[in-house]
Amino acid sequence: MRVSIMGFDSATELSIEHCKSIIEHIQLGL
């Protein structure tokens, strides 16, 4: 995943955390 210096890095980090939580919820559901 590309990290931008223009300030998008924080948004990317946020979406990564969001994906992680979604994956954890899916794993808990299984």
ChimeraX attribute file (.defattr): number of C-alpha atoms within 10 A of each C-alpha:
attribute: neighborCount
match mode: 1-to-1
recipient: residues
	/A:1	5
	/A:2	7
	/A:3	12
	/A:4	11
	/A:5	8
	/A:6	7
	/A:7	9
	/A:8	12
	/A:9	13
	/A:10	13
	/A:11	12
	/A:12	15
	/A:13	12
	/A:14	12
	/A:15	12
	/A:16	13
	/A:17	12
	/A:18	12
	/A:19	12
	/A:20	12
	/A:21	12
	/A:22	12
	/A:23	12
	/A:24	12
	/A:25	11
	/A:26	10
	/A:27	9
	/A:28	8
	/A:29	7
	/A:30	6
